[in-house]
């Protein structure tokens, strides 16, 4: 009995020692390859709410942060133009600012593996797109092959990768990073089910609350849903609403864009082509300008020959209603004002509009419309 009691004390002592050996605070040491950042200020910012946790001066080639973390959290270090992401948790963390990598604690090791797999998938994607471009001269066929690869091969593999990592990390910020990217790959309904699997730590994150709100808006303005109205002005200052263009018995494209958005401007020739082809059959386009200053937008409208009407001053309301997190966002509304398709670009935009405008007359189609 005494022997067993002695063994019990040894076990309890080992457990206590292990618990007491867990770090109670963190030290983050950042290193640059040279002293070009000497005297600059390094900022440690929590990604979840953009709160600056600390700021220190770079001395020579290094800087240090000290603090305590209740749970591991995704953060970012910024020094002038240099930056690196890291997981801040109690322990000793080293940040290589040149490679933008962090190591020294379990969560940073996990985050590094996550980024390595992600980078590998993206390298394969770029290599394949390059090969498609090299062996396909016809522009339309090249775009078709690229879309097939991106949707059926890369998209499928990347979505599986993200779901696997979220499934294994439902209660830490590595899982939150995976979940944030999954938002762009899955349906609103699937995203809701994934969010329901998140652990207590993730459910308490501000980002989680924000993205679930965006997803709710995306769900209520998804395919088959009636348009959500919002108001703005024309370039002359006249009050207008989306309902002045949508639900009027014809198909309408709503193009959410900004003059500073290169991909938005790259869609202008596609929009112009479908507008010229189908305008006589009733197709309408309305641009929704997502920038406060109208000067640059008006300049772009003239430069790129956007002959369709534009709405200004509706940025905040429209983005919130439609759950828009990136642009361009082009939405096709049917004659009754229901969402026919979202996220249209390039060849997909051309194809979806053609399918809508070329379908046989059925009492609801575009051919029924008389201008």
Secondary structure, 3 states (H helix, E strand, C coil): CHHHHHHHHHHHHHHHHHHHCCCCCEEEEEECCCCCCCCCEEEEEECCCCEEEEEEECECCEEEEEECCCCCEEEEEEECCEEEEEEECCEEEEEECCCCEEECCHHHHHHHHHHHHHHHHHHHHHHHHHHHHHHCCCHHHHHHHHHHHHHHHHHHHHHHHHHHHHHHCCCCHHHHHHHHHHCCCCCHHHHHHHHCCCCHHHHCCHHHHHHHHHHHHHHHCCCCCECCCCEEECCCCCEEEHHHCCCCCCCEEEEEECCCCHHHHHCHHHHHHHHHHHHHHCCEEEEEECCCCHHHHHHHHHHCCCCCEEEECCHHHHHHHHCCCCCCEEEEECCCCEEEECCCCHHHHHHHHHHHHHCCCCCCCHHHCCC
